[in-house]
C-alpha cells in the first residue's frame, strides 16, 4: 500500500504536485506550538521525499534548470509551512489598521514567500546529490541543516519555527540541545522524520530503521537521564513577574498612561500569598513604562514609593539619548534596573531589532514610498552597541533578552559578569490569542536549556513564566491572564559542552551527513555505470 501511494505521489504532475507540496508544508506546521503534534512530520517529510523523487531532471537543460523542479517543490512546501506557521503576524497590523491594514497580505503571504526560498534551496541542494534509498534521506537532512543555518543569519536572520523545534516539544526532549544545539537538531530531525519514505522501496530499510531508532532512543534517553539526575535548589533571589494584560491599542493612548502606570505599581505592591517570601526583584514586561523615565522624575519617585528597601525593579522602557545640536534624539528599547530609592542603576538596550517593526531596512527608499515602522519612533529605534550582562544587585546578574532576541541561540554571547538567569521581557499583545505567543515562549524556553540558566519571562499579556535551567516550568500565567508570579529562582547548572563546542558539533554532524551523502551518491553512480 505504501509503495502504491508513493508511486502515485511520484507520478503526480502540474497543480496536483504543487497543491500536495503546499499541504504537506501546512501539515508540518502543526508540529509547532500550541499544537505540538510532531507526529505529522512523519507524514509530511516522507511525502516531500517522494515529491522530490518525482522532480524529473531535464537532461538537456543547464544545471539550474535541472534543479528547478525540485526547488519549486521545496518552495511550495516551505510556503505552506510558513503561511500556516506565521499567519498570526498579520494580527499586529490590525492594532493600527487605519495605517497598516494594507500590509496584511505582505505579512501573511509575502514573508512566507521569502522564507520559502530557503526551503527551495534545501530541496535543490538535496536533489543535486539525490540517490536511492537512505542516500536521498541523508541528502535532504543535510540540505535542510544548511538551509536552516543560513536562515539564522541571512538578512539579519529569522530562525523562527526552525524544524528542530518540532523534535523538542517537552523538556525531556529538549535536553539534547545542550549537546548538539538547535542547528544540528534541524538536520537530525529531518533525517528521522523522513525515514518512513524508505518503506516504499526495498533498499536500506533495515539500516534506516536502526539508525532512526538509535537517534530517537539517544534523544529521549539522554533527556530522561539528565532530568532524573538533577538536583536543583533555590539559589537565586525571589522574583515577581507582573503581567497586566494591557490592550495594545491603549499603549498608544496618551490619556491612558497614568492608569497603565498605576496598574503596574499596584500589582507590584501586592502582598505575597501566605507562606511566600517577599520578592527581591520585580520584573515588568517590554516597554511597560509609558514615560521617558529620564524626563519624568515623578514616575521614578512613584517607583521609589512602591519599592521597599533592598527591592529592585527590572522594567522594560524606552530610553532616549539626546546627541545635541540639530541631531534627532535616539530611542532604545531598554530594560532598566531601578533600586528602592528610585535611581536608575543599570540599563541594557535591545541589540537585535525587528525589521519593519522597530526599524526600516532600506529606510530612505521605503520612507519615500510612505512606508513606516509598525512601532513608529522619530528615526526608528536604535540598536544597542553590544549585549551586556545586567547587574541587578550584588548577588544577582541577568542576561537581558528583549522580545524576539530570544529566538537567536547563536547571539547569546555577552560581555560582563557571568549571568545567573535569563530575563526575557516581551509584549506579545500585538498578536492576540494566536499561536505566536506560544511559539515565542517555546523558543525562550529552549534558550534556558541551552544556556543552563533559569528563565524569568515577563510578557504584557502572556505567556509569563519562571522556567528552570532544564526547561521545566516552575510557574506561569496563561495568555491574557492578569496577575503576578512569585517564585524563588533556582540556580544555574553546569553545561556538558560550551556554546563553541556545540557549534563545532553542528559542523561535525553536517560533515558526517555530507560524507555519507557522497558515499551513497557515488555508490549509485558506480552501480548505474
Buried (B, 14 or more C-beta within 10 A) or exposed (E): EBEEBBEEBBEBEEEEBBEBBBBBBBBBBBBBBBEBEBEBBBBBBBBBBBBBBBBEBEEEEEEEEBBBBBBBBBBBBBBBBBBBBBBBBBBBBBBBEEEBEEBBEBBBBEBBBBBBBBBBBBBBBBBBBBBBBBBBBBBBBBBBBBBBBBBBEEEEBBBBBBBBBBBBBEBBBBBBBBBBBBBBBBBBBBBBBBBBBBBBBEBBBEEBBEBBEEBBEEBBEBBEEBBEEBEBEBBBBBBBBBBBBBBBEBBEEEEBBEEBBEBBBEBBEEEEEEEEEEBBBBBBBBBBBBBBBBEBEEBBEBBBEBBEEEBBBBBBBBBBEEEEEEEEBBBBBBBBBBBBEBEBBBBBBBBBBBBBBBBBEEBEEBEEEEBBBBBBBEBBBBBBEEBBBBBBBEEBBBBBBBBBBBBBBBBBEBEBEEBBBBBBBBBBBBBBEBBBBBBBBBBBBBBBBBBBBBBBBBBBBBBBBBBBBBBBBBEBBEBBEBBBBBBBBBBBBEBEBEBEBBBBBBEEBBEEBBEBBBEBBBBBEEEEE
